[in-house]
Amino acid sequence: MSPQQAAKLAPSLKVVETSEPEGLAANPKSLSELHPLTMPRGGIDRLSFTTWDTIDVPGFGEDTFQLQGYYVIERENPTSASWQDASVNIFMRELAVSGVSEKFGRVNVAVNPDIDKQSGGQVRPGTRYAGLEDSPKLCVMEGFMMFSLPDAGITVFNKEVIRLTHFITHIPPVGQGGGTGRVDVKLYRVDDPDGPPVATLREVRTNIGTWLD
């Protein structure tokens, strides 16, 4: 990230100050610094991000399409340097992914700036297989998003959380993926937020890429 970009993002990307347990690894910024089953210090990760979203829009139908772009995640310091014991609070500060649906055209997705709810989550304490230190950890992210579908003439948002789950072996989880599984998240028009839902999110699958300059 350039100094100009960093300065532009600084107001919203100030890392939450939390106590730092002894023994944390350095905050990785490249693949050579990324170590599995290791807890790094808190930091900000600007990573490429790919999703495959399935949305049902009445009048257009249901479609699955690829979106590509990036996200920015802010991580607090872990509660412990122990991979097995630690938890990490995380916050999604930015999301910018876009693509094209064959059924309803262009789609752009971002964090919803107009809803009074935080998009964030946690790398949970414990591991996937209890008692095994070299086991993946569960990461849960709950998002409030805005979906712009300009060719379909609507911009919609979710009121119920979109819950992404990943089992990860390193932080940040470069090269790993997960998603929602099959869901039924209603989407509402931003210009009629109290009206009936006009689309439904059925599934999100994700893949987390590498750092962006």
N, C-alpha and C positions, 0 to 999 in steps of 0.2 A: 504494500500500500504506500502511495506517495505521501510526502509530508502534507500536500494540499488536501488529499483525501482524508488523511488522519485528522487534520484540523477541522474539516467539514463534519466528520462523524463524532468528534470529541464530545460534544454536549450530551449525546445519547449513549456514548460508549465508554463512560467512565466505569472502570472495574469496581465492583462493590468491595469495600475494604473489610476483610475478615481476618481473624487470627490465622497465622501460618504455622501448622505443626512442623516439628523438626523432621527432616529426612525427605522432604518433597523433592522431586526431580525438577529440573529447569523446564520452563514452559516451551514445548517444542514448536518450531517454526518451519521445519522441513522433515522429509522422510527419514533422513539420517539421524535426526534427533528424537524420532518417535519410537518409544520403547514399550513393548507389550507388558501388561500386568503391572504397570507403574503409575503412581499418582503424581502428576505434575502440579506446579503452582497454578493459581488462577490466571486467567488471561482472556484475550479476545481472539476468536478464530473466525476468519473470513474465508470460507471454503466454497468450492464449486458444489453444486447440488442438482441432482436429477430426480424427478419424480414421475411416476406414471399414475395419473389421476383417472378415476372413473366417475363421471357425473351424468345424471339423468336430467334432461331439460324437456319438460312436456312440449310437444310440438316439434321437437327435434330428435328426441330419442336418447338412449344411453350410449355413451362412447368412452373408450379408454384411449388416452393420448399422453404423449411424453412432454414434459416441461423441463427446461434447462435454465440454469442461472447460478445464483449463489445465495448463501445466507450468512448472517453474522451472529455468532453465539458468544455471549459473555459468560464466563465460568468464575464462580467464587473459588476461594481456596478449598481444597478437600477438608473434611473433618479429621482426617488421619492420613498418614503416609502409607498405611496398610491397604493394599488393593482389596483385600477381603472385607475389611471393616468400614472403609471410608464411604461417605456420601458426598455428592457435589451438587450444589444448586446451580441451575443454568437458566439463562434468559435469552430468548430469541429477539434480538434487537432489529434485525432487518431480514427480509426475504424478498427476492426478486427472481421469479422464474416465469418463463413464457413458452408457449408452443401453439400448435394448431390442431384443432379437432376436425376430423373429416365431416362431422355432422353439424357443428355450430361455430366453426371458424376459430378466430384468434382467442387465446386465453392468456391472461396475465394474472399472476397471484402475488400478493404482498401481505405483510402483517397489517392487520386492520388498525389504523391510527385513530379511528373514531369511536371505538368501543372501550369502555372503562374497565378493561380486564387485561392482565398481563399474560403474554405468551411465554411460557417457561416450563420448567420441570426439574427433574433431578436424576442424577446417576445414583441409583439406590444402594444402600448398604447391603452387605452380603454378596453372594455370587449365585449364579444360576444353579449350580450344584452345591448344596449346602456343605460346608466344611472343606471344600476344595479351593485352595488359594489361587490356583492357576486356571480358574473357570471364568467365563464371561460374566460381566455385570449387566444388570438391567438398567437401561436408560429410557426414561419416559419424558416426552415433550407434549404439552397441551397447548394447542394453538388456536388463535382467533384470527381468521384470515379474511381477505377481501378478494373476490374473484371477478375480474373484469372480462366480460364476453362482448366486445363491441359489435361483432357481426350479428350476434343474437339480440343486441339492443338492451342488455341488462348488465348491471354490476350488483353482485350479491355477496352476502356475508353469512357466517355461521354464528348462532347464539350458543348452541351446545358445543363443547370443546371438540376439536379434532385431536385425538390422542394417538401420537406416533410412538411406537415402542421399538427399541433396538436392543440386541444383546451385543455388547461391545467388549473388545479385548485390549483396547488402548484409547487414550484420550489426547487429542480429539480423535473421533472414530473414523479417520480417513479410510476410505475403501470399504466401509461397511454399510449395511442397509437394513431396512425393516419396513415398517408401515403400520397401517391401521387394522388390517384384516377387513372383512366385509362389514360395513357399517350402514347407518341410515341417518346421516346428518343433514337436517333440513337447511336450505339456503334461502335467505330473504333479500328482497330488493333493498338497496341502500336508500332509495327514494320513497320507500313505503315499508319501513322497518316493522311496523305493527300489523302489516297485512299478512296474508297467507304466504307460505313458502312457495317459491316459483321454480325451485330446482332441488336436487338431492345429491349429496356426495355419497358415493357407494364404496369407494376404496381409494387409498393412497399407498403406493409402494415407493420406496426411496433408495437412493444410493448417494453416499457422501463422498465427494471428491477431495482433491488436494487444495492446498493454500493458493489463493489468488494474490498477485502482486498488488 
